[in-house]
Amino acid sequence: MGGMARSVLGFQKALPMTDNALPESVRLRPMLQADLPSVHCLEVMSQPLPWPLWLFRRQLRSGASCWVLEAGGEIAGFGIVAIDKHRAHIMNMCVAPGYRRRGLGRRIMLHLLDVARHRHCRGAWLEVRRSNRPAVVLYRKLGFRTRRICKGYYPTRRGRLNGTVMVRPLRAPRSEKH
Ligand SMILES: CC(C)(COP(=O)(O)OP(=O)(O)OC[C@H]1O[C@@H](n2cnc3c(N)ncnc32)[C@H](O)[C@@H]1OP(=O)(O)O)[C@@H](O)C(=O)NCCC(=O)NCCS
C-alpha cells in the first residue's frame, strides 16, 4: 500500500467524530516533507480544484511558511503563507471535514497572520472562489475585505469560475510597537 493510501485511511479515522469535543492534543506545527501525502489527500477531498502534489512540494522548498494542524495524531488541517516583501499571500488553507466549525480554520488563519506580522508584513491578501461561502465568511470575520473580482480566475471542466481577491491590513506585533 502506498503512502497516499495509508494517509487516506488515517484521514478517514478522523471523520466519524460524533460529539463536538476536540481531541486533547490539537497543535500547529511546521509542515514536513513526510506530511505531503496526507496534506494532499486532505486537499483533494476538500477542494473542487485541488492543488497538485508538486505545488505543495514547491511551497515547502520555496521557503513559504507551511503549517499543519495535528489533532489526536491526525493531520486535521493545514495553512500556507508566502511572504513577499511587506505583503503576505495566504496561499492555501484547509480543515478536514470531520473537524470543521470548531474554530480550527480561524486558528490556522490567525496563526498565518501572526507569522506575517512577525515577518514585518503590512498587509495580507488571498484569492478565493466567490462560491466558497465557508471560506468567504471566515475571511470576512477575520477582517478581509473584497478588493476586486478576477473574472474566470479558476478553470473548471465546465468553464471558468470567478475569483475574489480579499485583503486586510496588518499591524506590527505588540512587542515591536514603539
Ligand atoms: C473554509 C474552512 C477552512 C473553514 O474551516 P473551519 O474550521 O470550519 O472554520 P471555523 O470553525 O474556524 O469557522 C469560523 C467562522 O467561519 C464561518 N464559517 C465556517 N464554515 C462556515 C460554513 N460552512 N457556512 C457559513 N459560515 C461558515 C463562521 O462564521 C464560523 O464561525 P461560527 O462557527 O462561530 O459560526 C473549511 O470549511 C475548509 O477547509 N474548506 C475546504 C477548503 C477551503 O475551501 N479552503 C479555503 C481555500 S481559499
The ligand as a Tripos MOL2 file, in Angstrom:
@<TRIPOS>MOLECULE
LIG
   48    50     1     0     0
SMALL
NO_CHARGES

@<TRIPOS>ATOM
      1 C1        -13.0340   27.2910    4.9820 C.3       1 LIG1
      2 C2        -12.5920   26.3340    6.0880 C.3       1 LIG1
      3 C3        -11.0780   26.3430    6.2120 C.3       1 LIG1
      4 C4        -13.2170   26.8160    7.4310 C.3       1 LIG1
      5 O1        -12.7050   25.9800    8.4710 O.3       1 LIG1
      6 P1        -13.4980   25.7630    9.8550 P.3       1 LIG1
      7 O2        -12.5540   25.1290   10.8050 O.co2     1 LIG1
      8 O3        -14.7830   25.0910    9.6060 O.co2     1 LIG1
      9 O4        -13.7790   27.2750   10.2710 O.3       1 LIG1
     10 P2        -14.1220   27.8100   11.7440 P.3       1 LIG1
     11 O5        -14.7850   26.7480   12.5560 O.co2     1 LIG1
     12 O6        -12.9110   28.4340   12.3070 O.co2     1 LIG1
     13 O7        -15.2140   28.8970   11.3840 O.3       1 LIG1
     14 C5        -15.0610   30.2680   11.7230 C.3       1 LIG1
     15 C6        -16.2530   31.0120   11.1530 C.3       1 LIG1
     16 O8        -16.2700   30.9290    9.7210 O.3       1 LIG1
     17 C7        -17.6280   30.8700    9.2720 C.3       1 LIG1
     18 N1        -17.9100   29.5870    8.6360 N.ar      1 LIG1
     19 C8        -17.1380   28.4650    8.6510 C.ar      1 LIG1
     20 N2        -17.7430   27.4860    7.9510 N.ar      1 LIG1
     21 C9        -18.9160   28.0010    7.5100 C.ar      1 LIG1
     22 C10       -19.9750   27.4710    6.7320 C.ar      1 LIG1
     23 N3        -19.9650   26.1860    6.2900 N.pl3     1 LIG1
     24 N4        -21.0270   28.2790    6.4290 N.ar      1 LIG1
     25 C11       -21.0580   29.5530    6.8600 C.ar      1 LIG1
     26 N5        -20.0700   30.1140    7.6270 N.ar      1 LIG1
     27 C12       -19.0230   29.3460    7.9250 C.ar      1 LIG1
     28 C13       -18.5000   31.0190   10.5000 C.3       1 LIG1
     29 O9        -18.7470   32.3940   10.6990 O.3       1 LIG1
     30 C14       -17.5870   30.4500   11.5780 C.3       1 LIG1
     31 O10       -17.8960   30.9070   12.8720 O.3       1 LIG1
     32 P3        -19.0600   30.1270   13.7220 P.3       1 LIG1
     33 O11       -18.7690   28.6520   13.6180 O.co2     1 LIG1
     34 O12       -18.8690   30.6780   15.0960 O.co2     1 LIG1
     35 O13       -20.3510   30.4990   13.0750 O.co2     1 LIG1
     36 C15       -13.1260   24.8890    5.8180 C.3       1 LIG1
     37 O14       -14.5100   24.9650    5.5250 O.3       1 LIG1
     38 C16       -12.4080   24.1770    4.6930 C.2       1 LIG1
     39 O15       -11.3540   23.5830    4.9010 O.2       1 LIG1
     40 N6        -12.9960   24.2140    3.4770 N.am      1 LIG1
     41 C17       -12.3900   23.4700    2.3330 C.3       1 LIG1
     42 C18       -11.0700   24.0550    1.9050 C.3       1 LIG1
     43 C19       -11.2020   25.5030    1.5220 C.2       1 LIG1
     44 O16       -12.1820   25.9240    0.9020 O.2       1 LIG1
     45 N7        -10.1700   26.2980    1.8840 N.am      1 LIG1
     46 C20       -10.1370   27.6990    1.5500 C.3       1 LIG1
     47 C21        -9.3750   27.8890    0.2960 C.3       1 LIG1
     48 S1         -9.4330   29.5890   -0.2480 S.3       1 LIG1
@<TRIPOS>BOND
     1     1     2 1
     2     2     3 1
     3     2     4 1
     4     2    36 1
     5     4     5 1
     6     5     6 1
     7     6     7 2
     8     6     8 1
     9     6     9 1
    10     9    10 1
    11    10    11 2
    12    10    12 1
    13    10    13 1
    14    13    14 1
    15    14    15 1
    16    15    16 1
    17    15    30 1
    18    16    17 1
    19    17    18 1
    20    17    28 1
    21    18    19 ar
    22    18    27 ar
    23    19    20 ar
    24    20    21 ar
    25    21    22 ar
    26    21    27 ar
    27    22    23 1
    28    22    24 ar
    29    24    25 ar
    30    25    26 ar
    31    26    27 ar
    32    28    29 1
    33    28    30 1
    34    30    31 1
    35    31    32 1
    36    32    33 2
    37    32    34 1
    38    32    35 1
    39    36    37 1
    40    36    38 1
    41    38    39 2
    42    38    40 1
    43    40    41 1
    44    41    42 1
    45    42    43 1
    46    43    44 2
    47    43    45 1
    48    45    46 1
    49    46    47 1
    50    47    48 1
@<TRIPOS>SUBSTRUCTURE
     1 LIG1         1 GROUP 0 **** ****
